[in-house]
Structures are given as structure tokens and as C-alpha cells.
Amino acid sequence: MSLRKAYLLIFILLLVDQVSKIYIKTNFILGEEVEVFRWFKILFIENEGMAWGTKIPGTYGKLFLTLFRLVAVGGIGYWLWDSVEKKHSSNYLIVAISLIFAGALGNIIDSVFYGVIFDDSQQQLATLFSDQPYGTWFHGQVVDMFYFPFWHGTLPSWLPIWGGREFTFFNAIFNIADMAISTGVGILIFFNKKAFHHD
């Protein structure tokens, strides 16, 4: 796979990711939910950018996370370039790296820019290029919207630890960028031999 095709894949994923996020930001109030099917909902939330909404404590936690992600994306970008330049890397590997790179970059765009180009989504629709942004550079919130609560109920009481508790499967809320990262990592795990096979 050529570098041009890898760049095209990254560009398409970034475009779809950012268009979907901007649409949600400007058409949904934070916490608003639309049920597409019983098992699929559009639910607008924002988070610091770590998995499951985890936060790094402290005044500079968010800044540290964003800078770390920028460095990581630089490393992933080099890995992609090096894999293509070697000529014998498999397409599985190049596609996987491209997906991970696009996903990481998509969420970094939120973190770096959204705080200064959007106003608050609390109890109002956000405005793009607002005069009163909700944050500062490198302190934007990542937009998530896809929610697949396939099953919700009370677990049987005989189950150890979780018995009798309410449980939702699958309760993660994510975006296109997260899907790209997960798919890329999935390719590396499940197609490991093909991904790291030298043609």
C-alpha cells in the first residue's frame, strides 16, 4: 500500500470524524439523546480524552495528556512512514497504523482546538467560531456520541461480586476516531501474523 493511499484513508476518516463531531456539537445540547433503535442511541457527551472519561488530576493534567498524545501521534506517523518506505510491510500493518493514526489525530483536534472555537454546550447548542469559547488552547473536550446499550438489567444474585447490580452491556460512548483506533488495534491483535508478515 502506498503512502498516498494511506494518507487518503487518514483524510477520509478525519473528515468523517470531524463532520460528525461538529454536527453533534452544533445540533445537540450536552446530554441530549436520540434513540435510533432500542440498542443504538446518539448521546452527546464530552470528556477529557482518555478512555471511559478518565481524567488526569491536577491543574496541568489535561495539558499533559494533550502534549503526550501529540508526541505519540508523531511516533505513530513515523511508524507509518517507515512501514511504507520499507516496501515489504504488509497492507494489514499499514492499514492498521493508518487507522490508529487517524483516530488519535481526530481526538487531538478536539483537545487542541475545540476549547477555542466552540462555546459551551451546557443547556444550549454550541456555536462554531464563537466569541465566547468555553476553554483555551489544548484544553478542549473530546466529543463522543455513539451508544450501544445492547442489554440493560439486573444481574442474577448468584453471580459473585456483581450479583444483584444493574448492568448495561455495552455502556461505552465513543466516536469515529475511537472506532478507528479500536479497529486498528484489533487488526494488529487478530491478524498479527499477517500484519507483521514481510512480503
Long-range contacts (C-beta under 8 A, 24 or more apart in sequence): 1-84, 1-91, 1-94, 1-95, 2-84, 3-80, 3-81, 3-84, 3-85, 6-80, 6-84, 6-94, 6-95, 6-97, 6-98, 9-95, 9-98, 9-99, 9-102, 10-98, 10-101, 10-102, 10-105, 13-99, 13-102, 13-103, 13-106, 13-176, 13-177, 13-180, 14-102, 14-105, 14-106, 14-109, 16-176, 17-102, 17-103, 17-106, 17-175, 17-176, 17-177, 17-180, 18-106, 18-109, 20-145, 20-175, 20-176, 21-110, 21-143, 21-145, 21-175, 21-176, 22-128, 24-143, 24-145, 25-114, 25-118, 25-121, 25-126, 25-128, 25-143, 26-125, 26-126, 26-127, 26-128, 27-125, 28-121, 28-125, 28-145, 29-121, 29-122, 29-123, 29-124, 29-125, 30-121, 30-122, 30-123, 33-147, 39-148, 39-149, 39-150, 40-146, 40-147, 40-148, 41-147, 41-148, 41-149, 42-145, 42-146, 42-147, 43-145, 43-147, 43-173, 44-121, 44-143, 44-144, 44-145, 45-143, 45-144, 45-145, 45-173, 46-121, 46-141, 46-142, 46-143, 46-144, 47-141, 47-142, 47-144, 48-141, 48-142, 49-107, 49-110, 49-111, 49-141, 49-142, 52-172, 62-111, 62-138, 62-139, 63-138, 63-139, 65-111, 66-108, 66-111, 66-112, 66-138, 66-139, 67-138, 69-104, 69-107, 69-108, 69-111, 70-108, 70-112, 72-104, 73-101, 73-104, 73-105, 73-108, 76-100, 76-101, 76-104, 77-101, 88-198, 88-199, 89-198, 89-199, 90-194, 90-195, 90-196, 90-197, 90-198, 90-199, 92-187, 92-191, 92-194, 92-195, 92-197, 93-188, 93-195, 93-196, 95-184, 95-187, 96-184, 96-185, 96-187, 96-188, 96-195, 97-184, 98-184, 99-180, 99-181, 99-183, 99-184, 99-187, 100-180, 100-181, 100-184, 100-185, 102-177, 102-180, 103-176, 103-177, 103-178, 103-179, 103-180, 103-181, 103-182, 103-184, 104-177, 104-181, 105-177, 106-175, 106-176, 106-177, 106-180, 107-142, 107-175, 107-177, 107-178, 110-140, 110-141, 110-142, 110-143, 111-138, 111-139, 111-140, 111-141, 111-142, 112-137, 112-138, 112-140, 113-137, 113-140, 114-140, 114-141, 114-142, 114-143, 115-139, 115-140, 115-141, 116-140, 142-175, 143-175, 144-173, 144-174, 144-175, 144-178, 145-173, 145-175, 146-173, 146-174, 146-175, 146-179, 147-171, 147-172, 147-173
